[in-house]
């Protein structure tokens, strides 16, 4: 994967993290339903994981082998 592809993937992961944060984290405060701690916690975990994955892809080496 070349540098441009990794940057594009990293941006996509950060965008997805923002959607997850909006839906599962901030959405808990906007709904009339009871606060769901499982959805809130899962949202925090997924958001953090997606941000870290995006950061990892944006900082990755081009000649790194698996």
C-alpha positions in Angstrom: 0.0 0.0 0.0 1.5 3.3 -1.0 1.5 6.5 1.1 -1.5 8.1 -0.6 -3.6 5.0 0.0 -2.6 4.9 3.6 -3.5 8.5 4.1 -6.9 8.0 2.4 -7.5 5.0 4.7 -6.5 6.9 7.8 -8.9 9.8 6.9 -11.7 7.3 6.4 -11.1 5.6 9.7 -11.1 9.0 11.5 -14.3 9.9 9.7 -15.8 6.6 10.8 -14.6 7.3 14.4 -16.4 10.6 14.3 -19.7 8.9 13.2 -19.4 6.3 15.9 -18.7 9.0 18.5 -21.8 10.9 17.4 -24.1 8.0 17.3 -23.1 5.9 20.3 -21.5 8.5 22.6 -23.1 11.9 22.1 -26.4 10.3 20.9 -26.9 9.0 24.5 -27.4 12.6 25.7 -29.8 13.6 22.9 -32.4 10.8 23.2 -35.4 10.6 25.5 -34.6 7.0 26.3 -32.8 5.8 29.4 -29.0 6.2 29.3 -27.4 3.0 27.9 -24.0 2.5 29.5 -23.2 -0.5 27.3 -23.7 1.6 24.1 -21.8 4.5 25.6 -18.9 2.3 26.6 -18.8 0.5 23.3 -18.9 3.8 21.5 -15.9 5.1 23.5 -13.9 1.9 22.8 -14.7 1.9 19.1 -14.0 5.6 18.7 -10.6 5.2 20.4 -9.7 2.1 18.4 -10.6 3.8 15.1 -8.6 6.9 16.0 -5.6 4.8 16.9 -5.9 2.7 13.7 -6.1 5.9 11.7 -3.1 7.3 13.4 -1.2 4.1 12.8 -2.0 4.1 9.1 -1.0 7.7 8.7 2.4 7.2 10.4 3.1 3.7 8.9 6.2 2.8 6.9 6.0 2.2 3.2 8.4 -0.7 3.2 7.1 -2.5 6.3 6.6 -6.2 5.9 3.9 -8.3 7.7 
